[in-house]
Amino acid sequence: MGRLKVTQRKSTIGGTSNQRNSIRSLGLKRIGDVVVKEDRPEIRGMVSTVSHLVTVEEVD
């Protein structure tokens, strides 16, 4: 499987607790943070929950 590079672009202020928990579970703490995660259904679900706060790129 591939990998996903997830970058936080916006703040979680004003977001729901589910969105804040998803950002934290992805390992993101502040705007500009970048993490590389395995492309799994669990990660895709968290990314789709906060798709308006992050950018996602596929990495080989």
Secondary structure, DSSP 8 states (H G I E B T S, - for coil): --EEEEEE-S--TT--HHHHHHHHHHT--STT-EEEEE--HHHHHHHHHTTTTEEEEEE-
